[in-house]
Amino acid sequence: MVRHNFKKLKIWQQSIKLVNDNYALTKTFPESERFNLISQMNRCAVSIPSNIAEGSSKSTNRHFKKFLENSLGSAFEWETQLIVSLNENYLSKEKFEELENKILQIQKMIGSFMDNLNE
């Protein structure tokens, strides 16, 4: 297996952009969410590119896929928390749709990347 340079992977690059968007969003949340939703969303967002980076260091594609699965799981978890944020009126419908489109695109990219990795 050829190890991937995670910084050159589009899935990692897009995930890093989502981390930036996430931090900008959660900074606008009420202080009462500091140790709840804010903390959880920040950890999930960071987990997406972190798992991609860590997986890229593995010696087999099978091991890399496990980390991509973890990354995908964090992406679905973050999407759920985004929905909770909308339901709590912490962001506008327009901002929600923008961020939802980004996370859906990342989810598709991770899934496609996993499908294209050779065993």
Beta strands, then each sheet from edge to edge (+ up, - down):
end
